[in-house]
């Protein structure tokens, strides 16, 4: 019949359609690899007799019979870290600090904000974050890819989620220090702080002038503030 596809053409269309949706599904579900063991507590340092296996992250695992309960317990976030100029302190916990997390596809952070302190706009390229306020009142939010902002003051016991790869931020708006527990669905979520990425990375001054409408003097001032610590010490 005129206009009807031949069987071979139909099969080709079906295959292409299947591959298209398979590819889309693969992208949507992309995350840390699934573990092939119950857990993988890495040896530190790696013994010469241990063979590196096909696991992500730290590859040489203890035999399960050698693991103890202590391998799955971390006590390093009982107290806040040192505050930065921004009034922010973060203790990031990944498999390097807590080997029990290795290959489990997650990590976490304790963040503390002094009164008026801020966690500057930043994003995690490889993870969605769930943030629970343990103490205080925090103005918390993110910006989507259409530049819509979703922000609100959240208090003790409330949770906010920051979708993977979207810019988000926090500020203590209470009259006492605030504490946040953040959890990531990746053992290596990555972190890019927007101010440091823009002004501390060596992007050409002319581009920054045009992008932000800043003078050369203003750009120099921002670069002095956000260049890597070792460079600041070299120029001091």
TAURCOR-V795640 format. One record per pair of residues at least 12 apart in sequence whose C-alpha atoms are under 8 Angstrom apart, sorted by the first residue. I is the first residue (numbers start at 1). GAP is how many residues later the second one is. If there is no record, write none. Layout:
# TAURCOR-V795640
{{I/GAP} {I/GAP}}
This chain:
# TAURCOR-V795640
{{31/74} {31/95} {31/96} {31/154} {31/155} {32/73} {32/154} {32/155} {33/23} {33/70} {33/72} {34/69} {34/70} {34/71} {35/20} {35/68} {35/69} {36/19} {39/25} {39/61} {39/63} {39/64} {39/65} {40/19} {40/20} {40/21} {40/22} {40/60} {40/62} {40/63} {41/19} {41/20} {41/21} {41/26} {41/30} {41/58} {41/59} {41/61} {42/16} {42/17} {42/18} {42/19} {42/20} {42/57} {42/60} {43/17} {43/18} {43/19} {46/14} {55/48} {56/47} {57/45} {57/46} {58/44} {58/45} {71/28} {71/29} {72/27} {72/28} {72/29} {73/27} {74/24} {77/14} {77/33} {80/30} {80/31} {80/32} {81/31} {83/29} {83/30} {83/31} {86/31} {86/32} {86/33} {87/26} {87/27} {87/28} {87/29} {87/30} {87/31} {88/23} {88/24} {88/25} {88/26} {88/29} {88/30} {88/31} {89/22} {89/23} {89/24} {90/19} {90/20} {90/21} {90/22} {91/18} {91/19} {91/20} {92/15} {92/16} {92/17} {92/18} {93/14} {93/15} {93/16} {94/12} {94/13} {94/14} {94/93} {94/94} {95/12} {95/92} {101/86} {102/85} {103/84} {104/83} {105/80} {105/81} {105/82} {106/77} {106/78} {106/79} {106/80} {106/81} {106/82} {107/76} {107/77} {107/78} {107/79} {107/80} {107/81} {107/82} {108/73} {108/74} {108/75} {108/76} {109/72} {109/73} {109/74} {110/69} {110/70} {110/71} {110/72} {111/68} {111/69} {111/70} {111/71} {112/65} {112/66} {112/67} {112/68} {113/58} {113/59} {113/64} {113/65} {113/66} {114/58} {114/62} {114/63} {114/64} {115/57} {115/58} {115/59} {115/60} {115/61} {115/62} {115/63} {116/55} {116/56} {116/57} {116/58} {117/54} {117/55} {118/51} {118/52} {118/53} {118/54} {119/50} {119/51} {119/52} {120/49} {120/50} {120/73} {120/74} {120/75} {121/46} {121/47} {121/48} {121/49} {121/72} {121/73} {121/74} {122/45} {122/46} {122/47} {122/69} {122/70} {122/71} {122/72} {123/41} {123/42} {123/43} {123/44} {123/45} {123/68} {123/69} {123/70} {123/71} {124/40} {124/41} {124/42} {124/65} {124/66} {124/67} {124/68} {125/39} {125/40} {125/64} {125/65} {125/66} {125/67} {126/38} {126/39} {126/60} {126/62} {126/63} {126/64} {127/36} {127/37} {127/38} {127/57} {127/58} {127/59} {127/61} {127/62} {127/63} {128/33} {128/34} {128/35} {128/36} {128/37} {128/56} {128/57} {129/32} {129/33} {129/34} {129/35} {129/53} {129/54} {129/55} {129/56} {130/29} {130/30} {130/31} {130/32} {130/52} {130/53} {130/54} {131/28} {131/29} {131/30} {131/31} {131/49} {131/50} {131/51} {131/52} {132/24} {132/25} {132/26} {132/27} {132/28} {132/48} {132/49} {132/50} {133/21} {133/22} {133/23} {133/24} {133/25} {133/26} {133/45} {133/46} {133/47} {133/48} {134/22} {134/23} {134/44} {134/45} {134/46} {134/47} {135/20} {135/21} {135/22} {135/42} {135/43} {135/44} {135/45} {136/19} {136/20} {136/36} {136/38} {136/40} {136/41} {136/42} {136/43} {137/16} {137/17} {137/18} {137/19} {137/35} {137/36} {137/37} {137/41} {138/15} {138/16} {138/17} {138/32} {138/33} {138/34} {138/35} {138/36} {138/40} {139/12} {139/13} {139/14} {139/15} {139/31} {139/32} {139/33} {139/34} {140/12} {140/13} {140/14} {140/20} {140/28} {140/29} {140/30} {140/31} {141/21} {141/27} {141/28} {141/29} {142/20} {142/24} {142/25} {142/26} {142/27} {143/23} {143/24} {143/25} {144/22} {144/23} {145/21} {153/20} {195/31} {196/30} {196/31} {199/20} {199/23} {199/24} {199/27} {199/28} {200/23} {200/26} {200/27} {200/28} {201/26} {205/14}}
